[in-house]
Amino acid sequence: MKIQLKSMFILAVSGAMLSACATSGPLALASDVELTTLNELPANPAAVSYQIRPLESLEIAVFGSETLSGTYLADEQGRINFPLIGAVETDGLTPSGVEDVIENRLRGQYILQPQVTVRPTALPELTVSVGGQVKKPGTFLSSNSQTLLRAVYNAGGLSDYAKSEEVLVSRTVQGQKYIGVYNLTAIQRGNYADPAIYPNDVISVGDSPTKRFLQSVFAIVPLLSTTVIAIDRVGR
């Protein structure tokens, strides 16, 4: 079945990590990668929610109980040892989720109506990664990279060898991995909407072999006595 692609397509990926590097070769050749008919990448609002990780320090306050309140360090498995109730799993939970767990286990047996607050001692910065053919690849604050264009501009813009019609955005939503392929030039011209970028997204700009070839040709043109005509074939 042949699928015609216009401005972008989505790859849905199950069970395997994909390389973050964009290339100019074919896509979706792996057996566990499937082309879908989605018009855009699924939103990932869960990425904005802060989730506690192992070895994180938490300030936990129990209203009316100074002996239970204090600073707790999660171990390598994301567990904390809380007085009276023992081990509490925190890995992957939001602070409010940990509050609910502690309140439920304290309620009735130890405290009639417990009120618990949980705050990380240091909130990590939410970021996106931009690589491939950009001038300054790296990791950038997601708060300053909320759209694809902004993220690429934060990375210094496209490099001389960038393939602007092959900009990949990798995203994981509820355990499902997706890759969207965008035409950055068309977005810049207003032909397509500038897509939203979420924390933990990975953006990769493809490489244009044609641009590399042309530069190498033009570098030796002064040495040639004949006229050089370069033809860029679409779809190469």
JOQUI-V158743 format. One record per residue. N is the residue number from 1. NEAR is the number of other C-alpha atoms within 10 Angstrom. Layout:
n->N near->NEAR
n->N near->NEAR
//
This chain:
n->1 near->3
n->2 near->4
n->3 near->9
n->4 near->6
n->5 near->10
n->6 near->9
n->7 near->15
n->8 near->19
n->9 near->21
n->10 near->24
n->11 near->20
n->12 near->22
n->13 near->23
n->14 near->13
n->15 near->10
n->16 near->11
n->17 near->8
n->18 near->13
n->19 near->9
n->20 near->18
n->21 near->16
n->22 near->21
n->23 near->19
n->24 near->13
n->25 near->8
n->26 near->6
n->27 near->13
n->28 near->14
n->29 near->9
n->30 near->10
n->31 near->7
n->32 near->11
n->33 near->19
n->34 near->16
n->35 near->16
n->36 near->12
n->37 near->12
n->38 near->13
n->39 near->11
n->40 near->15
n->41 near->23
n->42 near->14
n->43 near->14
n->44 near->18
n->45 near->10
n->46 near->12
n->47 near->17
n->48 near->13
n->49 near->13
n->50 near->17
n->51 near->18
n->52 near->24
n->53 near->18
n->54 near->17
n->55 near->16
n->56 near->20
n->57 near->19
n->58 near->21
n->59 near->15
n->60 near->22
n->61 near->19
n->62 near->19
n->63 near->13
n->64 near->12
n->65 near->12
n->66 near->9
n->67 near->9
n->68 near->15
n->69 near->18
n->70 near->12
n->71 near->14
n->72 near->18
n->73 near->16
n->74 near->21
n->75 near->17
n->76 near->12
n->77 near->12
n->78 near->19
n->79 near->20
n->80 near->22
n->81 near->14
n->82 near->15
n->83 near->11
n->84 near->11
n->85 near->12
n->86 near->11
n->87 near->13
n->88 near->16
n->89 near->18
n->90 near->24
n->91 near->20
n->92 near->14
n->93 near->17
n->94 near->18
n->95 near->19
n->96 near->14
n->97 near->15
n->98 near->22
n->99 near->21
n->100 near->17
n->101 near->15
n->102 near->22
n->103 near->19
n->104 near->14
n->105 near->16
n->106 near->19
n->107 near->13
n->108 near->11
n->109 near->10
n->110 near->11
n->111 near->15
n->112 near->10
n->113 near->12
n->114 near->19
n->115 near->17
n->116 near->21
n->117 near->18
n->118 near->20
n->119 near->18
n->120 near->19
n->121 near->13
n->122 near->10
n->123 near->12
n->124 near->10
n->125 near->11
n->126 near->17
n->127 near->18
n->128 near->21
n->129 near->23
n->130 near->27
n->131 near->21
n->132 near->24
n->133 near->26
n->134 near->23
n->135 near->17
n->136 near->17
n->137 near->20
n->138 near->13
n->139 near->17
n->140 near->18
n->141 near->16
n->142 near->21
n->143 near->16
n->144 near->12
n->145 near->22
n->146 near->17
n->147 near->16
n->148 near->23
n->149 near->19
n->150 near->17
n->151 near->24
n->152 near->25
n->153 near->15
n->154 near->20
n->155 near->22
n->156 near->13
n->157 near->17
n->158 near->20
n->159 near->16
n->160 near->14
n->161 near->19
n->162 near->21
n->163 near->24
n->164 near->19
n->165 near->18
n->166 near->23
n->167 near->26
n->168 near->29
n->169 near->24
n->170 near->24
n->171 near->25
n->172 near->19
n->173 near->14
n->174 near->8
n->175 near->10
n->176 near->12
n->177 near->18
n->178 near->23
n->179 near->27
n->180 near->22
n->181 near->25
n->182 near->25
n->183 near->18
n->184 near->24
n->185 near->16
n->186 near->15
n->187 near->18
n->188 near->12
n->189 near->9
n->190 near->10
n->191 near->12
n->192 near->15
n->193 near->12
n->194 near->17
n->195 near->17
n->196 near->17
n->197 near->25
n->198 near->23
n->199 near->23
n->200 near->19
n->201 near->18
n->202 near->22
n->203 near->27
n->204 near->24
n->205 near->31
n->206 near->24
n->207 near->24
n->208 near->19
n->209 near->15
n->210 near->16
n->211 near->15
n->212 near->13
n->213 near->13
n->214 near->13
n->215 near->14
n->216 near->11
n->217 near->14
n->218 near->13
n->219 near->10
n->220 near->9
n->221 near->13
n->222 near->10
n->223 near->8
n->224 near->9
n->225 near->7
n->226 near->8
n->227 near->8
n->228 near->10
n->229 near->6
n->230 near->11
n->231 near->8
n->232 near->9
n->233 near->7
n->234 near->5
n->235 near->4
n->236 near->9
//
